[in-house]
């Protein structure tokens, strides 16, 4: 047996080991990416679910109130329950809960609303004694 014949099985095993290592590494990375994607998707679904819950609660008032009152009631209830999260997201310039609030308030551009809330952060969030309905009225007055 010469030297080239004995080294071929070693090369084959080494090549197989490298391929197996690459496959396992790529699978681990793919699992990590899927987990992050699923987690972010669930957070977005949770924010939309919260907003939908408020929509369902307020629709019973539609027949006995002026046209915009149910929509503002939903947004006010959502703002009251998510005030801390909304404050954090407004400071950061956006987030899922601000996007959900924008949907509740029929605002077409959630990112623009987030920017406006960031620019007016101290007016909106510095005094917790300000009623949520006043904050929502102020947001609603903006043509965003």
N, C-alpha and C positions, 0 to 999 in steps of 0.2 A: 504494500500500500504506500502510495506516495503522499506527500504533504497536502496536495490539493484535494484528494479524496477524503481525508480526515477532517478538513476544515469546512467542507460543504454542509454537513449536518449541523455543525455549530452555528454557521451563518443562518441556516434555515430556522433553527430554534431562536436565535437572537432576533431575527426579523419577525418571527411570530410573537415573541415577547414584546417587542416594540409596538407592533400593531395592536396587541391586546391592551397594552398600557395606554396607547392613544385612544382606543375605543372607550375604555373605562373612564379616562379623563374627560373625554367629550360628553359622555353620558352624565357624569357628575355635574359638569358645567351646565348642561341642558336642564337637569333637574333643578338646579339653583335658579336659573333664568325663569323656568316655568313657575316656581314657587313665588318669586318676586312678582311676576306678571299676575298670577292668580290673586295674590294678596292685594295688589293695587286695584285689581278689578273688583274684588269684594268690597273694598273701602268705598269705591265709587258707587257700587250697588247699594251699600248701606246708606249713603247720603241721599241717593234717589229714593230709596225706600222710606226714609224719614220724611222727605218732602211729600211723597205720595200719601203717607199716613195722614199728614195734615190736610191734604186735599180732600181725602175721604171724610175726615171729621167735619170740615167746614161746608161741604156741599149741602148739608141739610138745611142751612140757613138761607139758601138761594131764593126761595119763594117769598120770604117775608122781609128781605132787606134790599137796600139799593144795590145796583149792579156790582160795584167794586168792593163792597164790604166783605163778602166771603173770601175774596182773594187776599185782601189785606189782613183779615182775621187769621187765615192760614199762615201768612208770612210772619205775622206778629207772634203766633204760637211757636212757630219754628225758631224765630229769633230768640224768644225767651228761653227755649230749651237748649239752644246751641250757642248762646251768647259768648261763652269763653272760646269755643272752637272758632266761631266767626271772627272774634277779635284777633286770635292768633293768625288766622288765614288772611285777614285784612292787613295785618302788619307785614305779612310775607308777600302780599300782592296777589293772592289767589288761592283757590282750593276747591275741593268737591262740595263743601257745604255752602260756599258762596255761589257756586254754580247752581246748586239746588235752590237757594234763595232767589236767584235770578229767574229760574224757571217758575217758581211760585208767584213771582211778581210780574211775570210776562215781560221781562227784560230780555231783549234779543242778544245782547253781547255781554256774556258773563265776565269775560276778561276785562272789558271796559268798566263794568261795575266794580270789579275787584280793584282796579286802579283808582277809581273814584273813592272807594272806601279806604284805600291806603292813604290817599292824599288828605282825606278828612277824618283820619283815624281818631285824633284827639277829640274832635267834636262828637263822634259817634260812640266812643267807648270809654272816655276818661271818667265820666260820671255815671256810675251804675244805678243811681237813683232816678235817672231819666227813664221814663216808661218806654218799653219796647215799641209800643204803638207810635210814639213820637219819632223814634228812630226810623221805623218803617215808613212813616209818612214823609219824612225827610228824604229817604232813599227813593220813594215812589215819585216824589216831585222832580227827580232828575230825569232828563230825557236821554236815557242810555239805551 
